[in-house]
Amino acid sequence: MDDNVLKELETLKGMVLNWKRSFLGWASPEGDNEYVIHEFLDEIQQQVYPYVRRMFETDHLTDSEAKEFMNFCYSQVEDLRRQMEEMETSQGDNESAHKQVEYSNYSWQK
């Protein structure tokens, strides 16, 4: 793979990782974040995929290199989903602990 192509892919990779961080900021700890996942996936499909496809069509990437890069992108979507689920779970745990403290304070006041 040519050095310029490698630099282009590294730039795209950085862009995808920045998008992921940004979309994570959209997530609500209460859940119902599927729209965020869809937005991230759409961004990849509309912005990155055509670019990578064109690099393949112009023989700058092999089929396996293009697939490997797109697999990286789609793995970031799944990683975002996992991070959001962890955030929702930890929010639920925090709420349970908060309710337990409130209940114990209430019992103590009786």
C-alpha positions as CSV (number, residue, x, y, z in Angstrom):
1,M,0.0,0.0,0.0
2,D,1.3,3.4,-0.9
3,D,2.3,5.8,1.9
4,N,-0.2,8.4,0.7
5,V,-3.0,5.9,0.8
6,L,-1.9,4.8,4.3
7,K,-2.0,8.5,5.4
8,E,-5.5,8.9,3.9
9,L,-6.7,5.8,5.8
10,E,-5.2,7.1,9.0
11,T,-7.0,10.4,8.5
12,L,-10.3,8.6,7.9
13,K,-9.7,6.4,10.9
14,G,-9.1,9.5,13.1
15,M,-12.3,11.1,11.6
16,V,-14.4,8.0,12.5
17,L,-13.0,7.9,16.0
18,N,-13.8,11.7,16.5
19,W,-17.3,11.0,15.3
20,K,-17.7,8.2,17.7
21,R,-16.6,10.4,20.6
22,S,-19.0,13.1,19.5
23,F,-21.9,10.7,19.1
24,L,-21.2,9.3,22.6
25,G,-21.8,12.8,23.8
26,W,-25.3,12.6,22.3
27,A,-26.2,9.6,24.3
28,S,-28.7,9.8,27.1
29,P,-27.9,7.8,30.3
30,E,-31.6,6.9,30.5
31,G,-31.3,4.8,27.4
32,D,-33.2,4.9,24.1
33,N,-30.1,5.8,22.2
34,E,-30.6,3.7,19.1
35,Y,-31.0,6.8,17.0
36,V,-27.4,7.8,17.9
37,I,-26.2,4.4,16.6
38,H,-28.1,4.9,13.4
39,E,-26.7,8.4,12.9
40,F,-23.2,7.2,13.4
41,L,-23.7,4.3,11.0
42,D,-25.3,6.6,8.4
43,E,-22.3,9.0,8.7
44,I,-20.0,6.1,7.9
45,Q,-22.1,4.8,5.0
46,Q,-22.6,8.2,3.4
47,Q,-19.1,9.7,4.0
48,V,-16.5,7.0,4.4
49,Y,-17.8,4.1,2.4
50,P,-18.0,5.9,-0.9
51,Y,-14.5,7.2,-0.4
52,V,-13.1,3.8,0.4
53,R,-15.0,2.3,-2.5
54,R,-13.5,4.9,-4.9
55,M,-10.0,4.1,-3.5
56,F,-10.7,0.4,-4.3
57,E,-12.0,1.2,-7.8
58,T,-8.9,3.2,-8.6
59,D,-6.7,0.4,-7.5
60,H,-5.3,2.3,-4.5
61,L,-6.7,-0.4,-2.1
62,T,-7.1,-4.1,-2.6
63,D,-10.4,-5.8,-1.9
64,S,-9.1,-7.2,1.4
65,E,-7.7,-3.8,2.5
66,A,-10.9,-2.1,1.7
67,K,-12.9,-4.7,3.6
68,E,-10.5,-4.6,6.5
69,F,-10.9,-0.8,6.8
70,M,-14.7,-0.9,6.6
71,N,-14.7,-3.7,9.2
72,F,-12.8,-1.3,11.5
73,C,-15.4,1.4,10.9
74,Y,-18.3,-0.9,11.6
75,S,-16.5,-2.3,14.7
76,Q,-16.6,1.3,16.0
77,V,-20.3,1.4,15.6
78,E,-20.5,-1.8,17.8
79,D,-18.1,-0.3,20.2
80,L,-20.2,2.8,20.5
81,R,-23.3,0.6,21.2
82,R,-21.4,-1.2,23.9
83,Q,-20.2,2.0,25.5
84,M,-23.8,3.4,25.6
85,E,-25.0,0.2,27.1
86,E,-22.4,0.4,29.8
87,M,-23.3,4.0,30.4
88,E,-27.0,3.1,30.8
89,T,-26.1,0.2,33.1
90,S,-23.9,2.4,35.3
91,Q,-26.7,5.0,35.4
92,G,-29.2,2.4,36.5
93,D,-26.8,1.2,39.2
94,N,-26.2,4.7,40.5
95,E,-30.0,5.3,40.6
96,S,-30.5,2.1,42.6
97,A,-27.8,3.1,45.1
98,H,-29.3,6.6,45.4
99,K,-32.7,5.1,46.1
100,Q,-31.2,2.8,48.7
101,V,-29.6,5.8,50.5
102,E,-32.8,7.7,50.4
103,Y,-34.7,4.8,51.9
104,S,-32.1,4.3,54.6
105,N,-32.3,8.0,55.4
106,Y,-36.1,7.8,55.6
107,S,-36.0,4.8,57.9
108,W,-33.5,6.5,60.1
109,Q,-35.8,9.6,60.4
110,K,-38.8,7.5,61.6
